[in-house]
């Protein structure tokens, strides 16, 4: 099950890309609600409103669309966050806005955690790639911020994984489990921790 498939066929036409996205959105709902074992290609195509044969124009198997879905949801998440932090005046502001954006994304994409968690057991390489791509971009952003004098120098690889880990669990608690705290309040608390650390004031 963890052997990588080359079955994801990226369409060249706009219509083809729209059909592929419809299938991926349907797969998000199908896998999120039913889990991988119970999910079916027939149900995915039914949700997407396309013929069963259309599925095989874009994907060779259930595992193939699952792998593509994990990658696609990572792209959607990064795009959503990127658009909301793009105009940040400095890295610390970007960190606060990024936390807000991620929690908002999870609140509107309730199947994200279910899909990504399943990937660890269905397609471990896709699961690793999902987080590694995030971490690589994060590390580069921290490096540029340090070079610009916005933050101090540090171990950017460790920092990037630590910050991602914190955000993932914040999203789990305050978006996936429930929405009982305002996003701005959560982000402000995180910003306070990131900017000041935990040491007592001198």
N, C-alpha and C positions, 0 to 999 in steps of 0.2 A: 504493500500500500504506500510505502514511502519512496518508491522509485519515481523519479521525476518524469512527467509525461510531456511530450512536445506537441500535444494535440491542440493547444490554444491557437486558433487561426485568426490573426488580426485582419479585419476587413479593410479594404482600401477605399470603399465608397462611404459617403455620409450616411446613406440609408443602412448600409451594413453595420456601421458602427452603432447606429441607434438601435438596431435589432439586437446586437450583441449586448448593449447596455440594458435593454429590457430583460434579456435572459439573466444577466448578472443581478439585477434588482430582484427578479423573481427568485433566483437562487438564494439571495440574502434572506428573504422571507422564509423560503422552504427549509433551508438548513438551520436558520435561527429558531424556527418553531418546532421542527420535527427531528432535528439532529441528523447527522450524516447517514447512519444505518437505515433510518426510516424514510429519508428523502428519496424522491424518485425523479427521473428525467421527465416522465410523463406529467407529473405534477408541476414541475418547473415550467414546462412549455405551456401548460394550461394557465398558470398564473401570469405568464408573459403574454398570453393571447396569440401564440404562434403555433404552427403545425409541428408535430413531433419531428418530422424530417428536417425541419429548419435547424433544430438543435445541432445536428451533426454537420451542418455547414460551418459551425463555429467551434464546436468542441467534440472530442471523440468519446468522452465518457463522463460519468458523474464526478470522478476524481479530478478530471481535467477542468471542469467548470468550478469545482471547489477551490482548486489551486489558483485559478484565475481570479476568483472572488476575493481570496485573501490579499492578493496583490492589488486588486482594484480598490478594496476598502482602505488599504494603506495609502494609495494615491489620493483617494477622496479626502482622507483625514489630513494629509499633508497639504493638499490644496486649500482646504477649509481654513486650517491654521495659518498657512502662508499668507492668504489674503487678509487676514485679520491682524497680523503682526507686521505687515509690509511697511507701514508708515511709522513704525515705532522710532522715537528719537534716540534710543539707546537700548542696550541689551537687557537691562533690568526691567525696563518697560515691556520689552518683547516677551520676557519670561512671564510677567503677570498677564499680559494679553493672551499668551499662548495657553496658559492654564484655563483661562476663561473660555477660549475658543474650543479647547478639547472637551471640556465638560459640556458645553453647549452642543458639540457634535454628537457626543454619546447620548445626550438626552433626545436627540432627533434621529439617532440610528441605534435603536435599542438592541439590535442583533450583533453589534460589533464585537462585544466581549464573547458571546457564544460562538461566533464563527472563528475568531482568533484562537480561543481556547481549544476548540476542536482540532485546529490545525496542528497543534503540538502532537497529537496522536494519529492524525490522518495523513499529514504531509509535513513532517518535522522541518524539512529544508525550507518550505514556504513560511513556516512559523518563524524560523530563525531569520529569514530574509526580511520578513515584515518588520521586525525590530531593528535589524542591522542597518537597513536603509535609513530608518529614522535616526539611529545613533550616528551614522556617518555624516549626515547632513548637520546634525546638532553639533558634533565635534568641530566641524568646519566653521559653523556660526560662532562658537565660543572662541575659536582661534582668531577669527577676524575681529571680534569684540575686544579681545585682549590686545591685539595689535593696534587697535584704535584708541586704547586707553580707557575703554568703558568698564572693563573688569580687570581684576588682577590675573597674572599668569597662574596656571595650575595644570593638573593632569586632565586635559580636556577629554580624553577617552573615558576615564572613570567618571568625571563630572557629567558627561553626556548621558551615560547609562544610569547614573544616580538620579538625575533630574527626570529622565524618562520614566524610571521606576516609580518615582514619587507621583508623577502625573497620572500614570496608569492606575495606581491604587486610589488616587483622588477621584478619578472618573468612575471607578468601580463603586466607591462608597457614596458619592454625591450625585451620580447620574444613573448608573445601572441599578443600584439597589433602591434608591429613592432620591427625591429632589427636594429635600426638606431645608436646604440652605441656599440663600441667594448666591449666584455664581460670583458676583463681585466680592462678596465677603470672603469666600473661599480663596479667591485669587489674591486678595489683600493679605490674608494670613500667610499664604505661601510666599508672597513677595517680601514680607517682613522677615521670614526665615531665610530666604535666599540672600537678601541684601545685608542682613545683620548677623546671620549665624545664630548659634545657641549660647555662646559665651556671655557671661554677665558683663554689663557695661563697666568699664574701668573707672 
